Amino acid sequence: MTVRKPIAIFTIGTQGDIRPCVALGRRLQDAGHPVRIATSDNFAGLVQDAGLEFFRLTSNFQALLEADRSIADRGLDTRAMARVFRETFAGWAKHWVDEGQQASEDAGLLIGVGNSTLLAKSLAEARGLPFVGAQLQPLTPSRILPPMVLAGSGRKLPPALNMGAYHLLRLLVWYVMRPAINDIVRPRLGLRRHPWYGPYFHDGGEANRVVYGFSRHVLPRPADWPESAQVAGYWFHDQPHWQPSDDLRRFLDAGPKPVYIGFGSMVTSEAVAFTDTVLEGLRRSGQRAVLATGWGGLDHAEGAHDDRSFFIRQAPHDWLFPRMSAAVHHGGAGTTAAAVRAGIPSVIVPFYGDQPFWARCLQRIGVAPAALDRRKLRAGDLAAALDATPQLRRAAAALGARVRAEDGAGAAVRCLQDWGLLRPSATAEAPVEPLRSTA
């Protein structure tokens, strides 16, 4: 099936979740397909500034985390997070059907990302539209690749146990999403409820196609994945015209490359103490740093600086990271991708979710030391990790060169074309590289 009608991308989460979707949307639009993105209203400007159509979807993670900073403090407690988001998604879902129907009106293809996947898939089912998943983390079951929740163990499980773990993870995800999808979304759309075990236990195929927005150089595509699951490469949305303040530029010019320290969309109820630990670790390392307070992971006045540190709220990673010697961050998919592309080592301090998984991936390929435990972080731990980064620079630079040679968003478009969901356009602004299988 081919489409020329609008493509609607549904995505909720933090900036690291939304920016790759904007990048994918821009490439789809460059290929001649109108694109609209349904997401939370705090990202309306990001979507519209990229030239894409914005539709509101109740799902503001920033407001949620700012209202209760303890959520992130419980982030590595899987059961606690499941309870929090089960209740949160059910509350948001009261608005999702009306909002989703508006966003999907006259659309020809729906794309679901992350936590909005089941909403988008239900809307597609109700409207009789084609659907495809677009994910930033590996979710397709594999006998070879353990699920993300086991990333920190470092142990290799037998294939049968890997598959069993995926099944348990699917049941956990369905526990979280069931009140929103089965009790609200599907009944209001006139659809039959999913069975008690959810919609995840299937044999793949065209109805379950998914294209992944991460690089095969960071995580090779498992050989046992079906053809319906493909790895395209990272999707980057750059801001090439952004300019730093004069003070920041002078700080960067005043000495050797600093390290970046920032935790993006993460927050903590102990931001002041955490910042003190980070600054003491920086002092012990003897390095300079640009520190980004983000949504509240660090606590300090923007623009404050001395000879060794400069505080900002945020800056585009595509501009800032190539000017850094290393990046200390939370390990979110977006920040991890940016550090990898810049060719610099990472020091990862995970907060929750997929972050321990990406930390493990970078450690395995030799561009990051072992992840640091945020709950027990000491200044000496951070200093030691920073001291280890010079030995990782050669590997990080080589990895960065390989990732920069990829065209992940273009490969994703080609994948959708190969599946017959898009028709190639003679007006496309950029050539699309063929999708390479790493099976």
C-alpha positions as CSV (number, residue, x, y, z in Angstrom):
1,M,0.0,0.0,0.0
2,T,1.3,3.5,-0.8
3,V,0.3,6.8,0.7
4,R,0.4,10.5,-0.1
5,K,-1.9,11.5,2.7
6,P,-0.4,12.9,5.9
7,I,1.8,10.6,8.0
8,A,0.9,10.9,11.7
9,I,3.7,10.1,14.2
10,F,2.6,9.6,17.8
11,T,5.3,10.0,20.5
12,I,5.4,10.9,24.2
13,G,8.3,11.2,26.6
14,T,11.2,13.5,27.2
15,Q,13.2,15.5,24.7
16,G,15.4,12.5,23.9
17,D,12.3,10.7,22.7
18,I,10.8,13.5,20.7
19,R,13.8,14.9,18.8
20,P,14.5,11.7,16.9
21,C,10.8,11.6,15.8
22,V,11.2,15.2,14.5
23,A,14.2,14.1,12.6
24,L,12.3,11.2,11.1
25,G,9.4,13.5,10.3
26,R,11.6,16.0,8.5
27,R,13.1,13.3,6.4
28,L,9.7,11.9,5.5
29,Q,8.5,15.4,4.6
30,D,11.6,16.0,2.5
31,A,10.7,12.8,0.6
32,G,7.3,14.3,-0.3
33,H,5.0,13.1,2.5
34,P,3.2,15.6,4.7
35,V,4.0,14.9,8.4
36,R,2.2,15.7,11.6
37,I,3.4,14.8,15.1
38,A,1.1,14.2,18.0
39,T,2.9,14.8,21.3
40,S,2.8,16.9,24.5
41,D,2.3,20.6,24.2
42,N,5.7,21.4,25.7
43,F,7.2,20.3,22.4
44,A,4.9,22.2,20.1
45,G,7.6,24.8,19.3
46,L,10.2,22.1,18.5
47,V,7.8,20.4,16.1
48,Q,6.6,23.6,14.4
49,D,10.0,25.1,14.1
50,A,11.0,22.0,12.2
51,G,8.2,22.7,9.7
52,L,6.0,19.9,10.8
53,E,2.3,20.0,11.9
54,F,1.7,19.7,15.6
55,F,-1.2,18.0,17.3
56,R,-1.6,18.0,21.0
57,L,-1.5,14.7,22.9
58,T,-2.0,14.8,26.7
59,S,1.3,13.4,28.0
60,N,3.5,16.1,29.5
61,F,6.5,14.2,31.2
62,Q,8.1,17.5,32.1
63,A,5.2,18.6,34.1
64,L,4.9,15.2,35.7
65,L,8.6,15.1,36.8
66,E,8.6,18.7,37.9
67,A,5.5,18.1,40.1
68,D,7.0,15.0,41.8
69,R,10.8,14.9,41.6
70,S,10.8,11.7,43.6
71,I,9.7,9.8,40.6
72,A,13.2,9.8,39.1
73,D,14.6,8.9,42.5
74,R,12.6,5.7,42.3
75,G,13.6,5.2,38.6
76,L,15.6,2.0,38.9
77,D,12.8,0.4,41.0
78,T,10.9,-1.4,38.2
79,R,7.8,-2.1,40.3
80,A,7.5,1.4,41.7
81,M,7.8,2.9,38.2
82,A,5.2,0.5,36.8
83,R,2.7,1.6,39.4
84,V,3.4,5.3,38.8
85,F,3.0,5.1,35.0
86,R,0.1,2.8,35.1
87,E,-1.9,5.4,37.0
88,T,-0.4,8.3,35.0
89,F,-1.2,6.8,31.6
90,A,-4.7,6.0,32.6
91,G,-5.3,9.6,33.6
92,W,-3.8,10.9,30.3
93,A,-5.7,8.4,28.2
94,K,-9.0,10.0,29.1
95,H,-8.1,12.6,26.4
96,W,-6.2,10.3,24.0
97,V,-9.1,9.1,21.8
98,D,-10.4,12.6,20.9
99,E,-6.9,13.9,20.4
100,G,-5.8,10.8,18.5
101,Q,-8.8,11.0,16.2
102,Q,-8.0,14.6,15.3
103,A,-4.3,13.8,14.7
104,S,-5.2,10.8,12.5
105,E,-8.0,12.5,10.5
106,D,-7.3,12.0,6.7
107,A,-4.0,10.3,7.5
108,G,-2.6,7.6,5.3
109,L,-0.1,6.0,7.7
110,L,0.2,6.0,11.5
111,I,3.6,5.6,13.2
112,G,3.7,4.7,16.9
113,V,6.7,5.3,19.1
114,G,7.4,4.2,22.6
115,N,4.6,4.4,25.1
116,S,2.2,5.8,22.4
117,T,2.6,2.7,20.2
118,L,-0.6,0.9,21.4
119,L,-2.6,4.1,21.1
120,A,-1.5,4.6,17.5
121,K,-2.0,1.0,16.6
122,S,-5.5,1.1,18.0
123,L,-6.3,4.2,16.1
124,A,-5.0,2.6,12.9
125,E,-7.1,-0.5,13.5
126,A,-10.2,1.6,14.1
127,R,-9.7,3.7,10.9
128,G,-8.4,0.8,8.8
129,L,-5.1,2.5,8.2
130,P,-1.6,1.0,7.8
131,F,0.6,1.1,11.0
132,V,4.3,0.8,11.7
133,G,6.3,1.0,14.9
134,A,9.3,3.2,15.2
135,Q,11.3,2.6,18.3
136,L,14.5,3.9,19.9
137,Q,15.2,0.9,22.1
138,P,15.4,-2.9,21.1
139,L,12.0,-4.4,22.0
140,T,11.7,-7.3,19.6
141,P,12.3,-10.6,21.4
142,S,15.5,-12.4,20.8
143,R,17.2,-15.6,21.9
144,I,20.6,-13.8,21.5
145,L,20.0,-10.3,23.0
146,P,18.8,-10.2,26.6
147,P,16.0,-7.7,27.3
148,M,17.0,-4.2,28.5
149,V,16.0,-4.8,32.1
150,L,18.8,-7.4,32.4
151,A,21.4,-5.0,31.0
152,G,23.1,-4.4,34.3
153,S,23.8,-8.0,35.3
154,G,26.6,-8.6,32.8
155,R,25.6,-12.3,32.7
156,K,24.9,-14.2,29.5
157,L,21.7,-16.1,29.8
158,P,20.7,-19.3,27.9
159,P,18.5,-18.5,24.8
160,A,15.4,-20.0,26.4
161,L,15.8,-17.8,29.5
162,N,16.2,-14.7,27.3
163,M,12.9,-15.5,25.6
164,G,11.2,-16.1,28.9
165,A,12.5,-12.8,30.2
166,Y,11.0,-11.0,27.2
167,H,7.6,-12.6,27.8
168,L,7.7,-11.5,31.5
169,L,8.7,-8.0,30.3
170,R,5.8,-7.9,27.9
171,L,3.4,-8.8,30.7
172,L,4.9,-6.0,32.8
173,V,4.4,-3.5,30.0
174,W,0.8,-4.7,29.5
175,Y,0.2,-4.3,33.3
176,V,1.2,-0.6,32.9
177,M,-0.7,0.1,29.7
178,R,-3.8,-2.1,30.2
179,P,-6.0,0.5,32.1
180,A,-5.3,3.1,29.5
181,I,-5.7,0.9,26.4
182,N,-8.2,-1.7,27.4
183,D,-10.4,0.3,29.7
184,I,-10.4,3.6,27.8
185,V,-8.9,3.7,24.3
186,R,-10.2,0.6,22.7
187,P,-13.8,0.7,24.1
188,R,-14.2,4.3,23.0
189,L,-12.9,3.4,19.5
190,G,-15.4,0.6,19.3
191,L,-12.7,-2.0,19.4
192,R,-12.6,-5.4,21.2
193,R,-10.4,-5.4,24.3
194,H,-7.1,-7.2,24.1
195,P,-6.9,-10.5,26.1
196,W,-5.6,-10.6,29.6
197,Y,-2.0,-11.1,28.4
198,G,-2.1,-8.2,26.1
199,P,-1.4,-7.8,22.3
200,Y,2.3,-8.7,22.4
201,F,2.3,-12.5,21.9
202,H,2.3,-12.9,18.2
203,D,4.6,-14.3,15.5
204,G,5.7,-11.0,13.9
205,G,4.8,-10.3,10.3
206,E,3.5,-7.3,8.4
207,A,1.1,-6.2,11.1
208,N,4.0,-5.9,13.5
209,R,6.7,-4.1,11.5
210,V,9.1,-1.9,13.4
211,V,12.0,0.2,12.3
212,Y,14.6,1.0,15.0
213,G,16.4,4.4,15.3
214,F,19.7,3.3,16.8
215,S,23.0,2.4,15.1
216,R,24.1,-1.1,14.3
217,H,27.6,0.0,15.4
218,V,26.4,0.5,18.9
219,L,24.0,-2.5,19.0
220,P,24.2,-5.0,16.1
221,R,20.8,-6.3,14.8
222,P,20.3,-9.7,16.4
223,A,20.5,-12.4,13.7
224,D,17.3,-14.0,14.9
225,W,15.1,-11.0,14.5
226,P,12.4,-11.3,11.8
227,E,12.5,-9.3,8.6
228,S,9.7,-7.2,10.1
229,A,12.2,-5.7,12.6
230,Q,15.0,-3.5,11.0
231,V,17.7,-1.3,12.4
232,A,18.1,2.0,10.4
233,G,20.6,4.0,12.4
234,Y,20.2,7.1,14.6
235,W,17.8,9.9,13.7
236,F,19.4,13.3,14.4
237,H,17.5,16.7,14.5
238,D,20.3,19.3,14.5
239,Q,20.2,23.0,15.1
240,P,23.0,24.3,12.9
241,H,22.2,28.0,13.4
242,W,22.4,28.0,17.2
243,Q,24.9,30.4,18.7
244,P,26.4,30.3,22.2
245,S,26.7,33.3,24.5
246,D,29.9,35.3,24.4
247,D,30.7,34.1,28.0
248,L,30.4,30.5,27.0
249,R,32.5,31.0,23.9
250,R,35.2,32.7,25.9
251,F,35.1,29.8,28.5
252,L,35.6,27.2,25.7
253,D,38.4,29.2,24.2
254,A,40.2,29.7,27.5
255,G,41.7,26.2,27.9
256,P,41.7,22.6,26.9
257,K,38.4,21.0,25.8
258,P,36.1,20.6,28.9
259,V,33.9,17.7,29.7
260,Y,30.2,18.0,29.4
261,I,28.1,17.1,32.5
262,G,24.4,17.1,32.2
263,F,21.4,14.9,32.7
264,G,18.9,16.3,30.2
265,S,15.3,15.7,31.1
266,M,16.1,13.9,34.4
267,V,15.2,15.4,37.7
268,T,15.9,14.6,41.3
269,S,14.7,15.7,44.7
270,E,18.3,15.9,45.9
271,A,19.6,18.1,43.1
272,V,21.6,20.4,45.4
273,A,23.5,17.5,47.1
274,F,24.0,15.7,43.7
275,T,25.4,18.9,42.2
276,D,27.8,19.3,45.1
277,T,29.1,15.7,44.6
278,V,29.5,16.3,40.8
279,L,31.4,19.5,41.4
280,E,33.7,17.9,43.9
281,G,34.3,15.0,41.5
282,L,35.2,17.5,38.8
283,R,37.6,19.3,41.1
284,R,39.4,16.1,42.0
285,S,39.7,15.2,38.3
286,G,41.4,18.5,37.6
287,Q,39.3,18.9,34.4
288,R,37.1,21.8,33.2
289,A,33.4,21.3,32.5
290,V,30.3,22.7,30.9
291,L,27.4,21.7,33.2
292,A,23.8,21.7,31.9
293,T,21.1,21.9,34.5
294,G,18.4,20.7,32.1
295,W,15.0,20.0,33.6
296,G,16.5,19.9,37.1
297,G,19.1,17.1,37.4
298,L,21.6,19.7,38.5
299,D,20.9,22.8,40.6
300,H,22.8,26.0,39.8
301,A,22.3,29.4,38.4
302,E,22.5,29.6,34.6
303,G,25.5,31.4,33.4
304,A,27.5,31.0,36.7
305,H,31.1,30.2,36.0
306,D,34.6,30.2,37.2
307,D,37.9,29.0,35.7
308,R,36.8,25.3,35.8
309,S,33.0,25.2,35.4
310,F,30.4,26.9,33.3
311,F,26.7,26.4,33.9
312,I,24.1,26.5,31.2
313,R,20.5,25.3,31.1
314,Q,20.9,23.5,27.8
315,A,22.6,23.7,24.4
316,P,22.2,21.7,21.2
317,H,24.3,18.5,21.5
318,D,25.2,18.7,17.8
319,W,27.0,22.1,18.5
320,L,28.3,21.4,22.0
321,F,29.5,17.8,22.1
322,P,32.2,18.1,19.3
323,R,33.8,20.8,21.5
324,M,33.9,18.5,24.5
325,S,36.5,15.9,25.5
326,A,33.9,13.6,27.1
327,A,30.3,13.6,28.2
328,V,28.9,12.7,31.7
329,H,25.2,12.0,31.2
330,H,22.3,9.8,32.2
331,G,22.4,7.4,29.2
332,G,19.2,8.3,27.5
333,A,18.8,7.2,23.9
334,G,19.1,10.7,22.5
335,T,22.1,11.9,24.6
336,T,23.9,8.6,24.1
337,A,23.5,8.9,20.3
338,A,24.8,12.5,20.4
339,A,27.9,11.5,22.4
340,V,28.6,8.6,20.1
341,R,28.2,10.7,16.9
342,A,30.5,13.4,18.4
343,G,33.2,10.7,18.8
344,I,33.8,11.3,22.5
345,P,33.8,8.9,25.5
346,S,30.8,8.8,27.9
347,V,30.5,8.4,31.6
348,I,27.0,7.3,32.3
349,V,25.0,7.8,35.5
350,P,21.6,6.2,34.9
351,F,18.4,7.4,36.3
352,Y,15.9,4.9,34.9
353,G,14.4,3.1,32.0
354,D,16.7,2.1,29.1
355,Q,19.7,4.1,30.5
356,P,21.5,1.2,32.2
357,F,21.2,-0.7,28.9
358,W,22.9,1.9,26.8
359,A,25.5,2.3,29.5
360,R,26.3,-1.4,29.1
361,C,26.4,-1.2,25.3
362,L,28.9,1.7,25.4
363,Q,31.0,-0.1,28.0
364,R,31.0,-3.3,25.9
365,I,32.4,-1.5,22.8
366,G,35.0,0.4,24.8
367,V,33.8,4.0,24.7
368,A,32.6,4.3,28.4
369,P,33.7,2.9,31.8
370,A,31.2,1.0,33.9
371,A,28.1,3.0,34.7
372,L,28.1,4.9,38.0
373,D,25.3,4.3,40.6
374,R,23.6,7.6,41.1
375,R,22.1,6.6,44.4
376,K,25.6,5.9,45.9
377,L,27.7,8.3,43.8
378,R,30.8,9.7,45.5
379,A,33.0,12.4,44.2
380,G,35.9,9.9,44.0
381,D,33.9,7.6,41.8
382,L,33.2,10.4,39.3
383,A,36.8,11.6,39.3
384,A,38.1,8.1,38.6
385,A,35.7,7.6,35.7
386,L,36.7,11.0,34.3
387,D,40.4,10.0,34.7
388,A,39.6,6.8,32.6
389,T,38.2,8.7,29.6
390,P,41.5,9.6,27.8
391,Q,42.2,5.9,27.2
392,L,38.8,5.6,25.5
393,R,39.1,8.5,23.1
394,R,40.6,6.6,20.2
395,A,37.8,4.0,20.2
396,A,35.2,6.7,20.7
397,A,36.6,8.7,17.7
398,A,36.5,5.6,15.5
399,L,32.9,4.8,16.5
400,G,31.9,8.4,15.9
401,A,33.3,8.3,12.3
402,R,31.3,5.2,11.6
403,V,28.1,6.6,13.0
404,R,28.5,9.9,11.1
405,A,28.8,8.0,7.9
406,E,25.3,6.6,8.4
407,D,22.0,8.2,7.3
408,G,19.6,6.7,9.8
409,A,16.6,8.8,9.0
410,G,17.1,8.2,5.3
411,A,17.5,4.5,5.9
412,A,14.2,4.5,7.8
413,V,12.4,6.1,4.9
414,R,13.9,3.5,2.6
415,C,12.7,0.8,4.9
416,L,9.1,2.1,4.8
417,Q,9.4,2.3,1.0
418,D,10.7,-1.3,0.8
419,W,7.7,-2.4,2.9
420,G,5.3,-0.7,0.4
421,L,4.1,1.9,3.0
422,L,5.6,4.8,1.1
423,R,6.0,5.6,-2.6
424,P,9.5,6.9,-3.6
425,S,9.3,10.6,-4.6
426,A,11.1,12.3,-7.4
427,T,11.0,15.5,-5.3
428,A,13.0,14.1,-2.4
429,E,15.7,16.5,-1.3
430,A,18.3,13.9,-0.4
431,P,19.2,10.5,-1.5
432,V,18.3,7.6,0.7
433,E,21.0,5.0,1.5
434,P,19.9,1.4,1.3
435,L,19.1,-0.3,4.6
436,R,21.9,-2.6,5.6
437,S,21.1,-5.7,7.5
438,T,23.6,-6.7,10.2
439,A,22.1,-10.1,10.8
